[in-house]
Amino acid sequence: MAARKPQRFPVLEELRLPELDDAGDRAPEPRGRYDGMRFSGVTLESDSLDGASFSECELAGVTGDAVSLRGARFLETRISGLNVPTLRGGRALLRDSELLESRVGALELHDAEVRATLIAGCKFGWVNLRAAQLSRVVFRDCVFSELDLAGATLESVSFENCRVESLQIDAARLSHVDLRGLTILGTISDAQSLRGATISSTQAAELTRVFAARLGISVDD
């Protein structure tokens, strides 16, 4: 019998930002390039961040309605207190960054790349991570109404003290994914796609009917 390979769950280094230049009332613009700047309390327009690039920046207390950051890049950047009903970020990049204490109704990050990033203290409605690539990502103290990971690739990802109503995971590829800290309150779409994840014995018991349905087994007391 082959020995079980050790799980490699993510360990992130603390994000340390240099002294930042205050942007004042200036808001970021589409396709803008920003390095070492702090944006605080700004209101974003619908296309404010499309194609923009942030390196060693901080965005704090940012609000808006339907905000788009398609193709935007966030490198070693902290985003906190974000409060928007809809945020569209297809093909965006988050690397060595943080998303903290934020509220987003619908977060679209399909085909995005998220690496070495902490997402903590956030409340989300629908999160679309279809076909996204996540590597060394920690979700901590987050609440999701619906988390859609269909077709996504997750490597070294963990959930700590998180809750989700509905988990869509069809055709996802998981490697070293720790789901023990994710409470699934409602449904999960595809038990087979949990291959490569670690779950607790309690979760396994709760998912018995899902596993049985996949195997064509009826569970009836």
N, C-alpha and C positions, 0 to 999 in steps of 0.2 A: 504494500500500500504506500503510495507516494506521500511524503511529508507535506503537511499543509504549509503553504507559503505565508509568511507573516504579513499582516495587513499594514499598509502604509497610509495612515490617516494624516491629514494636513496639520502642520505646526507652522504658524505664521509669525514672522518677526513684527514687532511694533512699528507702525508707520511713524517715522520722525521727519517732520517737515522743517526746512530751513526758515530763517526769518523771511516773512512774506511781504510783498508790496500790496497795500490796500487799494483796491480798484475804485473805492468810493461809490458814486452813483452809476458808474459805468457798468453796463451789462455785456456779457460775452456775445459775440456775433457769429453768424454762420461762417464756417471755414477759418475762423480766427485761430491764432497760435498764441498760447499763454504759458508763461514759465514763471514759477515762483510768485503767483498772485493770489490774493484772497478776495472773493466775491461774497458779500454778505447782504442778506435781505433784499436781493434783487428779484424782480418779477420777469420771468422769461416769456417771450412771445412764442408763437407756434413753431417757428423754425429756428429758434435762437441758437441751437447747438449743432445743427446739421454739419457734419464734416469738421467740427472744431477739434482742437487738440489741446489738452491740459497736461502739463508736466510739473510735478511738485507744487500743486495748487490746492486751495481749499475753497469749497462752495458751501456756505452755511446759510440756513434759513431761506432757501430759494423756493419761490412759489411760481405758479403759472396755471394755465388751463390745460390745453392739449399741447404738450411740449414734445418736440422732436429732437432726437440726438442721433439720427441715422448716420452711421459711419464715423461717429465721434470717437476720440481716443482719450482715455484717462489713465495717465501713468503716474504712479506714486502720488495720488490725489485723494483727498478726503472730501466726501460729500455728506453733509449732516443736516438734519431738519428739513429735508426736501418734502414738500407738500403739494402734490399735483394729482388731479383726477386721472389723467392719461399721460403716459410717457412712452414714446415710440423710439426704440433704439436698435432697430435691426442692423446687424453687422457692426455694432459698436465694439470697442475694445476697452476692458478694464483690467489693468495689470498692476500688482503691488499697491492696491488702492483700498479704500474703505467706504461703505455706504452705511450710515448710522442714523438711528432714531428718525426714520422717515416714514411717510404715509403716501402710498401710491395706489390709486384705484385699479388701474390696468397698466401693467408694465410689460411692454413688448420688447424682448431681447432675442428674438429668433435669429439664428445664424450668427449670434454674437460670440465673442471670445472673452472669457472671464478667467483670469489666472492670478493666483496668490492674492486673493481678495477676501476681506472680511465684510460680511453683511450682517448687521446686528441691530436689535431693537427696532425692527421695522414691521409695519403692518401693510399687507398687500391684499388686494382683491384678487384679480386674475393675473398670474405671471406666466408669460409665454416665453419659454426657453427652447422651443422646438429647434432641433438641428444645431443647437449651440454647443460650444466646447467649454467645459468647466474643468479646471485643473488647480488643485490646491486651493479650494474655496471652503470657507467656514460660514455656515448660516447659524446665527446664535440669537436666541430670544426673538424669533420671528413668527408671525402668524400669516398664513395664506388661506384664502378662500379656495382657490384652485391653482395648483401648480402643474404646469404642462411641460413635461420633459420628453415628449415623444421625439424619437430620433436623435436625441442629444447624446453627447459623449461626456461622461463624468469620470474623472480620474483623481483619486485622493480628495474626496469631498465629504464633509461631515455636517450633521445637523445637531445642534445642541439646544435643548429646551425649546423646540419649535412645534407648531401645530398646523395641520392642513386638513381642510374639509374633503377635497377631492384631489387625487394624485393620478395624473395621466403619464404613463411611462412606456407606452407602446414603442417597441423597436429601439429603446434606449440601450446604450452600451455603458455598463458600469464596471469600474475597477477600483477597489479599495474605497468603497463608499460606505460610510457609517450612518445608518438610518436609526440607530437605537434611540437617539434623542429627538425623533420625529414622531409625534402622536398623530396617527391617521384617524380622524374622527368620522370620516364618511367612507368613500369608495376608493379603490385602486384599480386601474384599468387592466393591467397585464402582469400577473404574478411571474411569468417566465422571464420577463425583462428585469426582475430583481436579481438575476444571476450576477455575482460580483459584488453584492451588497452584504453588509453585516446587519442582522436584526436581532432583537432580544427574544428570549423564549416567550415572553408575554405577547410580543407582536406576532410571533409565529402562531400562537394559539388563536389570536384574534383574526388572523388571515387564513385560518384553516379552510373555510368555505371557498375562499378565492383560489387557494392551491388545489382544492378538490375539484372545483369546476374546470380548472385547466386540464386535469387528468381525467375528466369525464366521470368523476365519482360523485354520487349523491350523498349528502349529509342530512340525515333525517332522524330526529329523535322520536 
